[in-house]
Amino acid sequence: MSKTAAVVLAFLILMLWATVSNAQIIQSGNVYAGVAYANSVDIINRLSFRGWDGGVEVKTFASRPYLGFFFDGSGIYRTGVQQYNGVLGVRVSKNYGKWRLFLHVGGGIQQLITSGEAFNCIIEDGGGGVDRRLPLHRFAWRLQGDYVHSHMLDATQNDIRVSTGLVWRF
């Protein structure tokens, strides 16, 4: 490689690094904690669960305030069964006065513990919801619904999860 090509390449890398580094600053986001109700259907059984749901959303691009990345974790339970989900994904949102509507899609991992055995599988999660700003500064109330699809031990599992709780915006 010639010296000129090396200098041009180094300059381009530095310019791209500066742009990428600037985009990594968290512009805003929120933290959510709430309760969850889930309805799970495996091959022949319909099961109801209760538990918790929580998540973090960060918005890293000032030029795209409608776009964010999220991590969502949940634990739902019934007698003899525990299910834990961890999902990473993308969320799109739009504000309408005191209301914020959002849609998200992501993927992650699920752990199902039953009869003392643990099973892990990959899941797809899609859903959305609404946040209603509260009179308290930086707080909102969330209602969220998710469809979670998994495939474990040659069986497809389709879960519907509804959760509600408090959101702290930063």
N, C-alpha and C positions, 0 to 999 in steps of 0.2 A: 504494500500500500504506500502511495506517495505521501510526502509530508503535507501537501495541500489537502489531500483527501482525508488524512488523519485529523487535521485542524478543523475542517468543515464538519466531519463526523462528531468530533468532541464538542464543537459549538452547538450542533443540533441536539446532542444528548443533554447538554447543560440547559438549553432552552426548554426542552421537553420536561426535564426534571423540575425546573422552576414552576412550570405550569401544573404538573401533577402534584407537587408539594403544596402549592397554593390551594388546590382543590381539596386537599385532605383536612383542612380546617373545618371543624364542625360548626355550621352556621346556626342551627337550631335543632330542636328535637323534643322528645317527650318520653316519659316513663309511665307505664301503666301497670296497675295491680287490681285484680278483681276476682270474682267467683265465676265458676263455669258449670254449665250443664251440658252433657253430651249424650247423644243417642247413637249407638254403634250397631251396625248390621254386619255380621259375618255370613257365612254360608246359609245357616238356617235360623240363627238366633238374633233377636233384637234386644239389646241391653241398654239400660240407662245408667249414666254415671253422674257423679257430682264431684267438684274439686275446685281447682284454682287455675288462673291464667294470668300471665304477666308478660311484659315486653318492653323493649327499648326501641325507639326510632330515632335515627339521626338524619339530618338534612345537610349534605356536604357541599352543595352547589348553590351559591347565592343567585346565579343566573337562572336556576330552575327550582324555585321554592316549592313547587308542587311534587317534586320527586324526592323520595327518601328511601333509606335502607332500614330494615327492621330485623330484630331477633325476637321471637316469641317462644316462650316456654310454658308448658302446662302440665298439670298432674290431675288425672281424673280417676275416681275410685268407685268400686262397689264391692260387696262381700266376695273375698277370694280373688279379686282382680285389681291390679294397679297398672295404670298406663301413663307413661311420661313421653312428651313430645318436645323436640327442640327444632325450630324452623328458622332459616335465614331466607330473606327475600327482598323484594322491591315493593314499595308502596307509593301510590299516586293519590294525591289529595287535593281538595278544593274547598276554600272557605266561603261561606255565605253568611255574613254577619256573625252571630254567635254560634253558628253551626259549622262543622267541618266534616265533610263526607270523604270517605277514603275507600280504595280498593287495593288489594294486595295479592301477590302470588309468590310462593316460595317452595323450598324443598328442605328436607331435613331428615331426622332420625327419630324413630319411635322405639321405646322399650316397653314391652308388655310382660308383666310378672303375674303368673298364675300357677297355682299348685306348687309353689316353690321353685319353678323354672322361669328363666328369663329368656325372652325372644327379642331380637332386634331386627328392624327392617327400615328401609328407606320410605319416606312418605312425600306426597305432594299436598300442598295446602293452598287453597284459594278462598278468598272471602272479602269482607268489607265491613263497614260500619259507619257510625256517626258519633262525633264528639259534640257535646253541648257545653259551651263555656259557662262557668259558674261565677257568681259575684265575687268569690275569693280570687285574688290576684294569681294568675298562672295556673289555675286549676280548671278541669273540665270533667264531665261525666261521660263515659263511653258505653255504647251498646255495640257489640261486635258479633258477627256470625262467620263461621268457617266451615268449609267442606274439606275433610282430610281423607285422602285415599292411600291405602297401603296394600301390599301383597306379601303375605306371610304364610309359610308352610303350605304352599299351593292353594291358598285361600285368599280371596280378595276381601278387603274390609273397607267399608265406607262409613265414615263418621260425620255427623253433623254436630258442631259445637257452638253454643251460644254463651257469651260471657258479658258481664257488666262490671264496671268498677270505676275507680278514680284515676284521672290522668294528671300528671304534673308536667307542665310545659316549660322548657328552658330555652 
